[in-house]
Amino acid sequence: MKRAALPALAGAGLVTGLFLAISAPPDAIQGEFVRILYVHVPSAWLAFMAFGVTALGSIMWLIRKDERWDRLAASSAEIGVLFTALALLTGMIWGRPVWGTYWDWLDARMSSTALMFFVYLGYLALRRATPDPLQRARRSAILGVIAVIQVPLVYFSVSIWRTLHQGMTVTSDGINMDGEMVRALLVNLGAFTLLYLALLLERVRLAKLEALAEPITEAIAGEAISEPKLGSHT
């Protein structure tokens, strides 16, 4: 597959998903505001998947000590933070007309998602704060494995605690949604997945270039700092 093929497929999927989201019927209770669902839910799901890939890359780095796994973990974490921010933003926009508030810290899903967001921001900050590549990879891998524990907690939070959020739409009894709404949601999930893959491949490629350029940058910086010469005093 050519490099431009995946972004093109993602773009086509997003356009199709947008069309289906607009043409899907409104919700009986939420009305037209339910259309935010088609961005909010895929964003949340892709955040979960991105952090799962970060955990996988972290585990594989701890086993293999191969920098490619470290680049995969870091790249996926960056994209996961982006999708989490989008999920939080769309959730706030959705919550204002439906619940009457943009935010409620007592809601388990909101607060746990916000915590997850800040933990992975901390993961990215840890990477930037550790100059040594080996130490950076090791510390990030350990945090990447531990941090993924939040993903199932966020997902099941609406079932574990009484919450402002609605319960799970997909249960063992089936899907509690109109068929057209399900189709629009699934298409958008697929489109967002293609978008994630396109962003991930590009970010991994850039991370490899950054790794190749890092020794050159350090060498140039080292040459700019010269040892002071002591002149003779007369």
N, C-alpha and C positions, 0 to 999 in steps of 0.2 A: 504494500500500500504506500503510495506516494505521500510525502510529508503534508501536502495540502489537502489530501483526501479526507482525513479525519475531521479537521476543522470545517470542511465543506459539508460533511455528513451531519456534524453537530449543528451547523447553521440551518440546514434544511429541516432537521428534527425540531429545532426551536421554533421555526416558522410554522411548521405543522402543528406543534403543540399549542402555540398561541392561537391559531385558528380554531382548534378544537376546544380550547379553554373559553374562547369568546362565544362559540356556538353551543356549548353545553348548557343545559337548563339551569336556572337559578335554584338555589336551595329553598325549601319550603319555609324555613325559619330565618335563615341569614340573608336570603335574597341574593342580590348581585355581589355582595361582599364575599361570598364563598369562592369567587374566582381567584382570590389571592391564594387559595389552596394549591393551585397548580404551579405556583412558584415556591410557596412556603414549604410544602411537604418534600418536593424533590431536593430543595436546598438542604433540609435537615438530613435526609437520607444520604445525600452525597457527602455531607460532613461526617456522618458515621462511617461511611465507606473509606473516606480519605484517612481518617484517624486509624481505621483498621489496617490500611496499607502501611501507615507509619509504624504501627506496632509490628507488622510482619517484617518490614525492612529493618527495624531495630533488633528483632530476634535473630534474623539472618546475619546481621552485622556481628552480633555477639558470638555467633557460631563460627562464621567464616572470616571475620575481620576484613571483609572486602569493601572498599570505599564506595562501590556502586550501590550497595544496599543502604549505606548511609545517605547517599545523594537521593535515593528513592524515598527514604523516610522523611528527610527534610523537605523535599519538594512537595510531597503529599500533605505534610503538615501545614505548609503555607496555603495550599489550596483549601484544605479543610477549614482553616481559620476564616478564609474568604467566604466559604459557603455557610459557616456558622453565623458570621456577621449578617449575611443575607437572610438567613432563617430568623434571626432575632429581629431584624428590621421589619421584615414582612409580617412577623408575628405581632409586633407592636402596632403596625398599621391595621392589621386585621382585628386586633383586640379592642381598639378604641370604639368602633361603631357597634361591635357585637357584645362586648363585655362592659363597655362604658369606661374603660381605662386602658392606657397604653401599657402599663406595667403593674404587676402585683408580686412582690417578693415572697408572699405566702404561697404562691402557686409553685408546685413542685417542678413542673416541666420548665417554667421560665427560669427559676433560680438555678436549677441544675444545669441548664444549657448555658446560662451566663457564667457559671463556675467553670464549666468545660472550656468555654471560650477563653477565659483568662488563664487557665492552666496551660493551654497550648500557645497562648501569647508568651507565657513564661518559658515554654520549650524553645520558641524561636529566639527569645532574649538570651537564653542560656547558650545557644549556639553562637550568637554574635559576641557574647562576653568571654568565650573561650578561644584564644588564638591558636593554641596547639591543635592540629587536626586530629591526632589520635585521642587526646583527652576529650575534645569536643564530640567526637563520634561515640566514645564510651559513655560519657555523661548523658548525652542526648538519647542514646539507645536505652539506657536504664529508665530514664523518665518517659520515653515513648512507650515502653512496655507497661509501666505502672499507670500512666495516664489513661490508657484505653479502657481501664476498668469503669470509667465514667460513662462510656457509651451505652452499655446495657442499663445502667442506672437511670440515665436520661430517658431512654426508650420506654422502660417499664414504670417510670415514675407515676404516670397517670393511673396505673393499676395498683401500685404499692400504697400511694397516699391519696386521700381525698383532695381534689384539686379543682381549680377553676377550669382547667383544660377539659375538653370532652374526652371520653374514653377512646379506646382503640377502635378504628373503623374496620380493620381486618382482624377477625377473630376466628376461632375454630368453628363457629356457626356460619361463617361466610363473610361477605363484604356488604356492609350496611350503606350502600351508595347506589344511586341510579346508574344504569349501564353506560349511558353516554358520559357521565362524570368519571366513571372508572376508566373508560377508554381514553379520555383526555388526560387523566392523571398518569396512566401507564405510558402514554406517548411522551409526556413531559419528563417522566422519570428516565426513559430511555434517552431522550435528547440531552438531559443534564448529565447523564452518565457519559455520553460521547463527548460532551464539553469538558468534563473532568479529565477524561483520557487524553484529549487534545492538549489541555493545559499541563497535564502531568508530563507528557512526553517532551513538551517544549521546555518546561522548567528543569527537567533532568538534563536536557541537552545544555541549557545555560549553566547549570551547576557544574557540569563537566568542564566547560570552558573557563568558569571561574576558578576551578581547582587547578587547571593548567596555568592560568595567569597569576595565581597567588605567589609562586616562587619568584617569578619575574618582578612582581611588584615589591616583594620584600628585598630583592637584590638591589633594585633601584633606590629604595628607601635607605638601604644600608650604605650605598655609595654616596648618598647625599650627606651623610654624617661622617665627617672626617676627623681624625685625631688632631687636636690642636698642636701646633708647632711652637715650641718655646724658643724665642729669639735670644741671641746673646746680649747681655747687658754690659755696657761700657761705662 
